[in-house]
Amino acid sequence: MTGAHTYAFPDTDLAPRLECGLSLAASGCMGVQSGPENRKRLFRTAGIDPASAVSLTQIHSRIVRVAESAPAFVDMPEGDGLITANDSLVPTVTVADCMPIWLLDPVARWFGVLHSGWRGTGILRTALELASDEWGAKPENLRVILGPHIRSCCYTVDGERADYFRRGFGESSVTLDAARAAANDRWPWRLSLAEANRNLALSLGVLAEHIRDTGECTACNPLYGSNRRQGAPSFTRMLAWIRWR
């Protein structure tokens, strides 16, 4: 699709019927307030009915909302994840270095998309717990796509944040950059949001073969919007969505 990339879920017959999309930087900023015309243009190009799209006021949290109807989201409640069993809805979030995570449970028939930055890492647990309460979902049935985001090649952090991730999301989520450490850099640790989310998914019971990592770095690749590369306030917020074709 021009102006967007699409991704397919691993290991399910339903994959061809679902579209996981992410707008590219060339499509412009997709903020609800800062890019309404760009959003309209993208929806038109993608063949998405704007009335079916549901969005949130994102706050870098682990809050996940269940979407049952579009009118309930007109006022855009706060949160960073949307899940639904309503095939007519199109859940959306915006991202720019934070990770979009697309979800599909082909057994309980729910799907959704999450916005997961460093503060929101752990939102996958919230989504699974909520889906279990709502639809009796089981983690072994879940398919997960870890979307483009700032990778460890470009994401360096201080010791405090490294310890936070090591304790909460596994030793492999951070690695020490020896050269930066030797130079007494304030941010000598490289943080992998992908590894942190993979470790979390596996600990929750998601099967390894049901996790797909797109492997793309938003800070490296100018095709994507990136807060780290472009800087505030001019960075390009991209729109991530999921829908039934």
PARO-119646 format. One line per field, with one value per residue: residue number from 1; residue in three letters; x, y, z of N, C-alpha, C in turn. Coordinates in Angstrom, 1 decimal. Layout:
residues N
resi = (NUM_...)
resn = (Ala_...)
nx = (X_...)
ny = (Y_...)
nz = (Z_...)
cax = (X_...)
cay = (Y_...)
caz = (Z_...)
cx = (X_...)
cy = (Y_...)
cz = (Z_...)
***
This chain:
residues 245
resi = (1_2_3_4_5_6_7_8_9_10_11_12_13_14_15_16_17_18_19_20_21_22_23_24_25_26_27_28_29_30_31_32_33_34_35_36_37_38_39_40_41_42_43_44_45_46_47_48_49_50_51_52_53_54_55_56_57_58_59_60_61_62_63_64_65_66_67_68_69_70_71_72_73_74_75_76_77_78_79_80_81_82_83_84_85_86_87_88_89_90_91_92_93_94_95_96_97_98_99_100_101_102_103_104_105_106_107_108_109_110_111_112_113_114_115_116_117_118_119_120_121_122_123_124_125_126_127_128_129_130_131_132_133_134_135_136_137_138_139_140_141_142_143_144_145_146_147_148_149_150_151_152_153_154_155_156_157_158_159_160_161_162_163_164_165_166_167_168_169_170_171_172_173_174_175_176_177_178_179_180_181_182_183_184_185_186_187_188_189_190_191_192_193_194_195_196_197_198_199_200_201_202_203_204_205_206_207_208_209_210_211_212_213_214_215_216_217_218_219_220_221_222_223_224_225_226_227_228_229_230_231_232_233_234_235_236_237_238_239_240_241_242_243_244_245)
resn = (Met_Thr_Gly_Ala_His_Thr_Tyr_Ala_Phe_Pro_Asp_Thr_Asp_Leu_Ala_Pro_Arg_Leu_Glu_Cys_Gly_Leu_Ser_Leu_Ala_Ala_Ser_Gly_Cys_Met_Gly_Val_Gln_Ser_Gly_Pro_Glu_Asn_Arg_Lys_Arg_Leu_Phe_Arg_Thr_Ala_Gly_Ile_Asp_Pro_Ala_Ser_Ala_Val_Ser_Leu_Thr_Gln_Ile_His_Ser_Arg_Ile_Val_Arg_Val_Ala_Glu_Ser_Ala_Pro_Ala_Phe_Val_Asp_Met_Pro_Glu_Gly_Asp_Gly_Leu_Ile_Thr_Ala_Asn_Asp_Ser_Leu_Val_Pro_Thr_Val_Thr_Val_Ala_Asp_Cys_Met_Pro_Ile_Trp_Leu_Leu_Asp_Pro_Val_Ala_Arg_Trp_Phe_Gly_Val_Leu_His_Ser_Gly_Trp_Arg_Gly_Thr_Gly_Ile_Leu_Arg_Thr_Ala_Leu_Glu_Leu_Ala_Ser_Asp_Glu_Trp_Gly_Ala_Lys_Pro_Glu_Asn_Leu_Arg_Val_Ile_Leu_Gly_Pro_His_Ile_Arg_Ser_Cys_Cys_Tyr_Thr_Val_Asp_Gly_Glu_Arg_Ala_Asp_Tyr_Phe_Arg_Arg_Gly_Phe_Gly_Glu_Ser_Ser_Val_Thr_Leu_Asp_Ala_Ala_Arg_Ala_Ala_Ala_Asn_Asp_Arg_Trp_Pro_Trp_Arg_Leu_Ser_Leu_Ala_Glu_Ala_Asn_Arg_Asn_Leu_Ala_Leu_Ser_Leu_Gly_Val_Leu_Ala_Glu_His_Ile_Arg_Asp_Thr_Gly_Glu_Cys_Thr_Ala_Cys_Asn_Pro_Leu_Tyr_Gly_Ser_Asn_Arg_Arg_Gln_Gly_Ala_Pro_Ser_Phe_Thr_Arg_Met_Leu_Ala_Trp_Ile_Arg_Trp_Arg)
nx = (0.8_0.6_2.3_2.1_3.0_2.2_1.5_1.6_0.0_1.6_1.3_-1.5_-4.7_-6.3_-4.8_-4.7_-7.0_-6.9_-5.7_-2.8_-1.7_0.7_1.3_3.5_6.3_6.1_3.4_2.7_2.0_0.1_-1.4_-4.3_-5.1_-3.1_-2.9_-5.3_-6.2_-4.4_-4.9_-7.5_-7.0_-5.3_-7.1_-8.9_-7.3_-6.6_-9.0_-10.6_-13.4_-13.9_-15.7_-15.6_-13.2_-11.5_-10.1_-7.7_-6.9_-3.7_-1.3_1.1_0.9_-0.2_-2.8_-5.6_-8.3_-11.5_-13.2_-16.4_-18.2_-18.1_-19.2_-18.8_-16.3_-16.0_-15.2_-12.7_-11.3_-8.7_-5.8_-3.7_-4.0_-6.1_-8.6_-10.8_-13.8_-15.4_-15.9_-16.4_-15.1_-12.2_-9.4_-7.0_-3.8_-1.3_2.2_5.8_8.7_8.0_6.7_4.4_2.1_0.5_-2.3_-3.9_-6.3_-7.2_-9.0_-10.7_-11.5_-10.8_-9.1_-6.6_-4.6_-1.7_0.1_3.3_5.8_8.8_7.7_5.3_5.8_4.8_2.2_1.1_0.6_-1.6_-3.5_-3.8_-4.8_-7.2_-8.5_-8.8_-10.7_-12.8_-13.4_-12.6_-10.0_-7.0_-3.5_-1.9_-3.1_-2.8_-1.7_1.1_2.4_5.4_6.0_7.6_10.0_12.1_15.2_17.7_20.1_20.0_18.9_19.8_20.3_20.3_21.8_19.8_17.4_18.1_18.4_15.8_14.5_15.9_15.3_12.5_11.9_13.8_17.2_18.2_17.1_18.6_21.8_25.3_27.1_30.3_32.1_30.9_30.6_33.3_33.9_32.7_30.0_26.8_24.6_25.1_23.9_22.2_19.0_16.5_13.4_12.0_13.1_12.4_9.6_9.2_10.2_8.4_6.0_6.5_6.7_4.1_2.8_2.5_3.2_6.4_6.5_4.4_5.0_5.9_8.5_9.0_11.5_12.4_13.9_12.9_14.3_16.6_15.7_14.6_12.1_10.3_8.5_10.2_10.8_13.4_15.2_14.1_13.4_11.7_9.4_8.7_8.6_7.2_4.2_3.0_0.4_-1.0_-2.9_-5.5_-7.5_-10.3_-10.3)
ny = (-1.2_2.2_4.6_3.3_0.4_-3.0_-5.9_-9.4_-11.9_-14.6_-18.1_-18.8_-19.5_-17.3_-15.1_-13.9_-12.5_-10.4_-7.2_-5.6_-2.5_0.2_3.5_5.4_7.8_9.6_9.9_11.8_13.5_11.8_12.5_12.9_15.5_17.0_16.1_15.7_15.9_14.4_11.9_11.5_11.3_9.0_7.0_7.1_6.3_3.7_2.5_2.6_3.0_6.0_6.2_3.8_3.6_3.5_5.4_6.5_8.8_9.0_8.2_7.1_4.7_1.6_1.1_-0.6_-0.7_-2.1_-2.2_-1.9_-0.5_2.1_4.7_4.9_5.7_8.3_10.5_9.8_8.2_8.0_6.0_3.3_1.0_-1.0_-3.4_-5.7_-7.6_-7.1_-7.2_-5.2_-2.9_-0.7_-0.7_1.7_3.2_5.7_6.0_6.7_5.8_4.4_1.1_-0.4_-3.0_-5.6_-7.7_-10.9_-13.3_-16.2_-18.1_-17.3_-15.1_-12.4_-9.2_-6.6_-3.6_-2.2_0.4_0.7_1.9_2.6_3.2_2.0_-0.7_-3.9_-3.6_-5.6_-7.7_-6.6_-6.5_-9.2_-10.2_-8.8_-9.7_-12.4_-12.2_-11.0_-12.7_-15.3_-15.8_-17.5_-17.6_-19.2_-19.3_-16.9_-14.6_-12.6_-9.5_-7.7_-4.5_-2.0_0.0_2.0_0.6_-1.4_-0.6_2.1_3.0_4.0_3.9_4.9_3.5_3.1_2.8_0.6_-1.4_-1.5_-2.7_-5.1_-6.4_-6.5_-7.5_-9.3_-10.4_-10.3_-8.1_-5.9_-4.6_-4.0_-1.4_-1.5_0.4_2.8_2.7_2.7_5.3_6.7_7.4_8.8_7.2_4.2_1.8_-0.5_-0.7_-3.1_-3.1_-4.9_-7.4_-7.3_-7.4_-9.8_-11.6_-11.1_-11.9_-14.7_-15.5_-15.2_-17.2_-17.2_-18.7_-19.3_-19.6_-18.2_-15.5_-12.7_-10.7_-7.6_-6.5_-3.9_-0.7_2.4_4.7_4.4_4.2_6.3_6.0_5.8_7.6_9.2_10.1_10.3_10.6_12.7_14.6_16.7_19.5_18.3_15.7_12.8_11.4_8.2_6.1_3.2_0.5_-2.1_-4.3_-6.2_-7.5)
nz = (0.0_-0.9_0.9_3.3_5.4_5.5_7.5_8.3_10.4_12.1_11.4_11.2_9.7_9.4_8.8_6.1_6.1_7.8_8.3_9.2_9.7_9.1_8.9_6.9_7.2_5.0_4.6_6.4_9.6_11.9_14.2_16.2_16.7_15.4_12.8_11.3_8.6_7.2_8.3_7.4_4.7_4.6_5.5_3.4_1.2_2.1_2.2_4.5_6.5_8.1_10.2_11.4_12.7_15.8_18.5_21.0_23.7_24.1_26.7_27.4_28.9_30.6_30.1_28.8_26.6_26.0_23.0_22.0_20.5_18.0_18.7_21.4_21.7_20.9_22.4_23.0_25.3_27.8_27.3_26.1_24.5_22.5_22.3_20.7_19.9_17.9_14.6_12.8_13.6_13.6_15.3_16.4_17.0_17.7_16.9_17.4_17.4_19.7_20.2_18.0_18.8_17.4_17.8_17.7_18.3_17.1_18.0_20.2_18.9_19.0_18.6_18.2_18.9_20.3_22.0_22.8_24.6_26.5_29.1_28.9_28.5_29.2_28.8_27.2_28.9_30.4_28.3_27.7_30.1_30.3_28.0_28.6_30.8_29.4_27.1_27.6_26.8_25.8_26.4_24.8_22.3_21.2_18.7_17.8_16.7_16.7_16.1_13.9_15.6_17.8_18.0_19.7_18.6_18.4_20.7_23.7_27.2_30.8_33.8_35.7_34.3_32.8_34.8_35.7_33.5_33.3_35.7_35.4_32.8_31.9_31.6_29.0_27.8_27.9_27.1_27.8_26.4_25.7_24.7_25.2_27.9_28.7_28.0_29.9_29.4_29.9_29.3_28.9_28.3_26.1_25.1_24.4_23.3_21.8_22.7_25.4_25.2_23.9_25.8_27.8_26.6_26.2_28.9_29.7_28.4_25.7_22.6_21.1_18.4_17.6_17.6_15.9_14.8_13.3_12.9_12.3_12.5_13.7_14.2_12.7_10.0_7.6_6.4_8.3_11.0_13.7_16.9_18.2_16.1_14.5_16.3_18.8_18.2_15.9_15.0_13.3_13.9_13.5_12.2_13.5_12.7_12.8_11.1_9.8_6.6)
cax = (0.0_1.4_2.3_2.0_3.4_1.2_2.1_0.7_0.2_2.2_0.7_-3.0_-5.4_-7.0_-3.9_-5.0_-8.2_-6.6_-4.7_-2.1_-1.1_1.4_1.6_4.9_6.5_5.7_2.0_2.5_1.7_-1.2_-2.0_-5.7_-5.2_-2.1_-2.9_-6.6_-6.4_-3.6_-5.7_-8.6_-6.4_-4.9_-8.3_-9.5_-6.4_-6.6_-10.4_-11.1_-14.5_-13.5_-16.7_-15.3_-12.0_-11.6_-8.8_-7.6_-6.0_-2.6_-0.6_2.2_0.4_-0.5_-4.2_-6.1_-9.8_-12.3_-14.0_-17.6_-18.8_-17.3_-19.7_-18.3_-14.9_-16.0_-14.5_-11.3_-10.8_-7.2_-5.3_-2.7_-4.3_-7.5_-8.9_-12.2_-14.3_-16.3_-15.2_-16.6_-14.2_-10.7_-8.6_-5.8_-2.9_-0.2_3.5_6.9_9.8_7.4_6.3_3.0_2.0_-0.7_-2.7_-5.0_-6.7_-8.1_-9.9_-11.7_-11.9_-10.6_-7.9_-6.3_-3.3_-1.2_1.2_4.2_7.1_9.4_6.8_4.2_6.2_3.9_0.8_0.7_0.0_-2.9_-4.4_-4.2_-5.7_-8.5_-9.2_-9.2_-11.9_-13.9_-13.7_-12.0_-8.9_-5.9_-2.3_-1.3_-3.8_-2.5_-0.6_1.6_3.4_6.1_6.1_8.8_10.2_13.5_15.9_18.9_21.2_19.8_18.2_20.7_19.6_21.2_21.8_18.6_16.4_18.6_18.1_14.3_14.2_16.6_14.5_11.1_11.7_14.8_18.6_18.5_16.5_19.6_23.2_26.2_27.9_31.6_32.8_30.2_30.9_34.7_33.9_31.8_28.8_25.7_23.7_25.9_23.2_21.4_17.7_15.8_12.0_11.6_13.4_11.6_8.2_9.3_10.4_7.1_5.0_6.8_6.4_2.7_2.3_2.4_4.1_7.4_6.2_3.3_5.5_6.6_9.2_9.3_12.9_12.7_14.2_12.3_15.3_17.6_15.1_13.8_10.8_9.4_8.6_11.1_11.1_14.8_15.9_13.5_13.3_10.4_8.1_8.4_8.6_6.0_3.4_2.5_-0.9_-1.0_-4.3_-5.8_-8.9_-10.7_-10.5)
cay = (0.0_3.4_5.4_2.5_-1.0_-4.0_-7.1_-10.6_-12.7_-15.9_-19.4_-18.9_-19.4_-16.1_-14.1_-13.2_-11.8_-9.3_-6.2_-4.8_-1.5_1.3_4.6_5.8_9.2_10.3_10.1_12.9_13.2_11.2_12.8_13.3_17.0_17.6_15.6_15.2_15.8_13.2_10.7_11.3_10.9_7.6_6.2_7.0_5.4_2.3_2.0_2.4_3.9_6.7_6.0_2.5_3.7_3.9_5.9_6.9_9.8_8.2_8.8_6.2_3.9_0.2_1.0_-1.2_-0.5_-3.0_-1.4_-2.6_0.3_3.3_5.9_4.9_6.3_9.6_11.4_9.3_8.0_7.8_4.6_3.0_-0.2_-1.2_-4.7_-5.8_-8.8_-6.5_-7.3_-4.0_-1.8_-0.6_-0.1_2.5_3.9_6.4_5.7_7.3_5.1_3.4_-0.1_-0.9_-4.4_-6.1_-9.0_-11.7_-14.6_-16.8_-19.0_-16.5_-14.2_-11.0_-8.6_-5.3_-3.0_-1.6_1.4_0.2_2.5_2.0_3.2_1.1_-2.1_-4.6_-3.5_-6.9_-8.5_-6.1_-6.9_-10.6_-10.4_-8.3_-10.6_-13.6_-11.8_-10.7_-13.7_-16.5_-16.0_-18.3_-17.0_-20.1_-19.1_-15.5_-14.3_-11.3_-8.9_-6.6_-3.7_-1.1_0.9_2.3_-0.6_-1.2_0.0_3.5_3.3_3.9_4.3_4.9_2.3_2.9_2.2_-0.8_-2.2_-1.7_-3.7_-6.3_-7.0_-6.8_-8.1_-10.3_-10.0_-10.1_-6.9_-4.8_-5.0_-2.9_-1.0_-1.4_1.6_3.9_2.6_3.1_6.7_7.2_8.0_8.7_6.2_3.2_0.5_-0.6_-1.3_-3.8_-3.2_-6.2_-8.5_-7.2_-7.8_-11.2_-12.3_-11.0_-12.8_-16.1_-15.7_-15.2_-18.4_-17.1_-19.7_-18.6_-19.6_-17.2_-14.2_-12.2_-9.4_-7.1_-6.3_-2.6_0.4_3.6_5.7_4.2_4.2_7.5_5.7_5.9_8.7_8.9_11.1_10.3_11.1_13.9_15.6_17.4_18.9_18.1_14.2_12.3_10.3_7.2_5.5_1.8_0.0_-3.5_-4.5_-7.3_-7.1)
caz = (0.0_-0.9_2.1_4.5_5.3_6.1_8.1_8.5_11.6_11.9_11.7_11.3_8.4_9.3_8.5_4.9_6.2_8.7_7.8_10.2_8.9_9.7_7.9_6.8_7.4_3.8_4.7_7.3_11.0_12.1_15.4_16.0_16.7_14.6_11.5_10.9_7.1_6.9_8.7_6.4_3.4_4.7_5.5_2.0_0.4_2.6_2.1_5.8_6.8_9.3_11.3_12.1_13.4_17.2_18.9_22.4_24.1_24.6_27.8_27.7_30.1_30.3_30.1_27.6_26.6_25.2_22.1_21.6_19.4_17.7_19.4_22.8_21.7_20.3_23.3_23.1_26.6_28.0_27.3_25.1_23.8_22.1_21.8_20.4_19.2_16.9_13.3_12.0_14.1_13.3_16.4_16.0_17.9_17.0_17.4_16.8_18.1_20.6_19.5_17.9_18.9_16.9_18.4_17.1_18.9_16.1_18.7_20.9_17.8_19.3_18.0_18.7_18.7_21.5_21.9_23.9_24.8_27.7_30.2_28.6_28.4_30.2_28.4_26.7_30.1_30.6_27.2_27.8_31.3_29.9_27.0_29.4_31.5_28.5_26.1_28.0_25.9_26.4_25.7_23.7_21.1_20.7_17.7_18.2_15.8_17.3_14.9_13.9_16.8_18.0_18.4_20.6_17.9_18.5_22.0_24.9_28.5_31.9_34.6_36.4_33.4_32.5_36.0_35.7_32.5_33.6_36.7_35.0_31.5_31.6_31.4_27.6_27.3_27.9_26.9_28.0_25.3_26.3_24.3_25.8_29.3_28.9_27.8_30.9_28.8_30.9_28.8_28.3_28.1_25.0_25.5_23.3_23.6_21.2_23.5_26.6_24.9_23.6_27.1_28.5_25.9_26.5_30.3_29.8_27.8_24.2_22.0_20.4_16.9_17.3_17.8_14.7_15.0_12.0_12.8_11.7_13.5_13.2_14.3_11.6_8.7_7.4_6.0_9.5_11.9_14.8_17.9_18.5_14.9_14.0_17.4_19.1_18.2_14.5_14.7_12.6_14.5_12.5_12.6_13.4_12.8_12.5_10.6_8.9_5.2)
cx = (0.9_1.2_2.1_2.6_2.3_2.0_1.1_1.0_0.8_1.3_-0.7_-3.7_-6.2_-6.2_-4.3_-6.2_-8.1_-5.5_-4.1_-1.3_-0.4_1.7_3.0_5.1_6.0_4.2_1.7_2.1_0.3_-1.9_-3.4_-5.9_-4.3_-2.1_-4.2_-6.8_-5.6_-4.3_-6.8_-8.1_-5.9_-6.1_-8.9_-8.6_-6.5_-8.0_-11.0_-12.3_-14.1_-14.4_-16.4_-14.0_-12.2_-10.1_-8.8_-6.8_-4.8_-1.7_0.6_2.0_0.3_-2.0_-4.7_-7.7_-10.4_-13.2_-15.2_-18.3_-18.0_-17.9_-19.1_-16.9_-14.8_-15.1_-13.1_-10.8_-9.3_-6.9_-4.3_-2.9_-5.8_-7.7_-10.4_-12.6_-15.3_-15.6_-15.4_-15.8_-12.8_-10.0_-7.4_-5.1_-1.9_1.1_4.6_8.1_9.2_6.9_4.8_3.0_0.6_-1.1_-3.9_-5.1_-7.7_-9.2_-11.0_-12.1_-11.9_-9.3_-7.7_-4.9_-3.0_-0.1_2.1_5.6_7.7_8.5_5.7_4.5_5.5_2.5_0.2_0.1_-1.4_-3.9_-4.8_-5.1_-7.1_-9.3_-9.6_-10.5_-13.1_-14.4_-13.2_-10.8_-7.8_-4.6_-1.7_-2.0_-3.4_-1.4_-0.2_2.6_4.0_6.5_7.4_8.8_11.7_14.2_17.1_20.1_21.1_19.3_19.2_20.0_20.7_21.0_20.5_17.5_16.8_18.2_16.6_13.9_14.7_15.7_13.1_10.9_12.9_16.2_18.8_17.9_17.5_21.0_24.1_27.0_29.3_32.3_32.2_30.5_32.3_34.8_33.1_30.6_27.7_24.7_24.5_25.2_22.3_20.1_17.0_14.3_11.5_11.9_12.6_10.2_8.2_9.4_9.1_6.1_5.2_6.4_4.9_2.0_2.1_3.5_5.1_7.1_5.0_3.7_6.3_7.2_9.5_10.8_13.4_12.9_13.7_13.4_16.4_17.0_14.2_12.4_9.8_9.6_9.4_11.3_12.6_15.5_15.4_13.5_11.9_10.5_7.7_8.4_7.2_5.4_2.8_1.3_-0.7_-2.5_-4.4_-7.3_-9.1_-10.9_-11.9)
cy = (1.2_4.2_4.6_1.1_-1.8_-5.2_-8.2_-11.4_-14.1_-17.0_-19.3_-18.7_-18.1_-14.9_-13.3_-12.3_-10.5_-8.5_-5.5_-3.8_-0.4_2.3_4.9_7.4_10.1_10.7_11.3_12.5_12.8_11.4_13.3_14.8_17.6_17.2_15.0_15.0_14.6_11.9_10.4_10.8_9.4_6.7_6.0_6.1_4.0_1.7_1.7_3.5_4.7_6.5_4.7_2.5_4.2_4.3_6.3_8.1_9.1_8.9_8.0_5.4_2.4_0.0_0.5_-1.0_-1.6_-2.1_-2.3_-1.9_1.5_4.5_6.0_5.6_7.7_10.6_10.9_9.2_7.8_6.3_4.5_1.6_-0.4_-2.7_-4.8_-7.2_-8.3_-6.4_-6.0_-2.8_-1.9_0.1_0.6_3.0_4.7_6.1_6.5_7.0_4.1_2.3_-0.3_-2.5_-4.8_-7.5_-9.6_-13.0_-15.3_-17.8_-18.3_-15.3_-12.7_-10.5_-7.2_-4.8_-2.2_-0.6_1.1_0.9_1.9_2.1_2.2_-0.4_-2.9_-4.5_-4.8_-7.7_-8.0_-6.5_-8.4_-10.9_-9.9_-9.2_-11.9_-13.3_-11.7_-11.9_-15.1_-16.9_-16.7_-17.8_-17.9_-20.0_-17.7_-15.4_-12.8_-10.8_-7.7_-5.7_-2.8_-0.2_1.2_1.1_-0.3_-0.6_1.6_3.9_3.0_4.5_4.3_3.6_2.0_2.3_0.8_-1.8_-2.5_-2.7_-5.0_-7.1_-7.4_-7.6_-9.0_-9.7_-9.6_-8.9_-5.8_-5.4_-3.8_-2.7_-0.7_-0.1_2.8_3.9_3.1_4.7_7.4_8.0_7.8_7.6_5.0_1.9_0.6_-1.4_-1.9_-3.9_-4.5_-7.4_-8.5_-7.7_-9.3_-12.0_-12.3_-11.9_-14.2_-16.4_-15.8_-16.5_-18.3_-18.0_-18.9_-18.5_-18.7_-15.8_-13.8_-10.8_-8.8_-6.7_-4.9_-1.6_1.7_4.8_5.6_4.5_5.4_7.3_5.9_7.2_8.3_10.1_11.3_11.0_12.5_15.0_16.2_18.8_18.4_16.6_13.8_11.2_9.5_6.6_4.0_1.4_-1.5_-3.6_-5.8_-6.8_-7.3)
cz = (0.0_0.4_3.4_4.3_6.0_6.5_8.3_9.7_11.2_12.2_12.1_9.9_8.3_8.9_7.2_5.1_7.2_8.1_9.0_9.5_9.7_8.7_8.0_6.9_6.2_3.9_5.7_8.7_11.1_13.5_15.2_15.9_15.6_13.1_11.0_9.4_6.6_7.2_7.7_5.1_3.5_4.8_4.1_1.2_0.8_2.5_3.5_6.0_8.1_10.5_12.0_12.9_14.9_17.7_20.4_22.6_24.8_25.6_28.2_28.9_29.7_30.3_28.7_27.7_25.6_24.4_21.7_20.5_19.2_18.5_20.8_22.9_21.1_21.1_23.6_24.5_26.7_27.9_26.2_24.4_23.6_21.7_21.6_19.8_18.1_15.6_12.5_12.5_13.7_14.4_15.9_17.2_17.1_17.7_16.7_17.6_19.1_19.6_19.3_18.0_18.4_17.5_17.7_17.9_17.9_16.7_19.3_20.0_18.3_18.7_18.5_18.4_20.0_21.2_23.1_23.8_26.0_28.9_30.1_28.5_29.6_29.8_27.8_27.8_30.3_29.6_27.3_29.0_31.0_29.0_27.7_30.1_30.6_27.6_26.5_27.2_26.6_25.6_24.7_22.4_20.4_19.7_17.9_17.1_16.5_16.1_15.0_15.1_16.9_18.6_19.2_19.9_18.1_19.9_23.2_26.1_29.6_32.7_35.3_35.6_33.0_33.6_36.0_34.7_32.8_34.7_36.2_33.7_31.0_31.3_29.9_27.0_27.2_27.7_27.2_26.8_25.9_26.0_25.0_27.3_29.6_28.7_28.9_30.4_29.9_30.6_28.1_28.0_26.9_25.3_24.3_23.8_23.0_22.1_24.8_26.3_24.6_24.9_27.8_27.9_26.2_27.9_30.5_29.2_26.3_23.6_21.1_18.9_16.6_17.5_16.5_15.1_13.6_11.8_12.3_12.8_12.9_13.2_13.1_10.2_8.5_6.8_7.1_10.2_13.1_15.7_18.1_17.3_14.5_15.0_17.5_18.7_16.8_14.1_14.1_13.3_13.4_13.1_12.4_13.6_12.5_12.1_9.9_7.5_4.7)
***
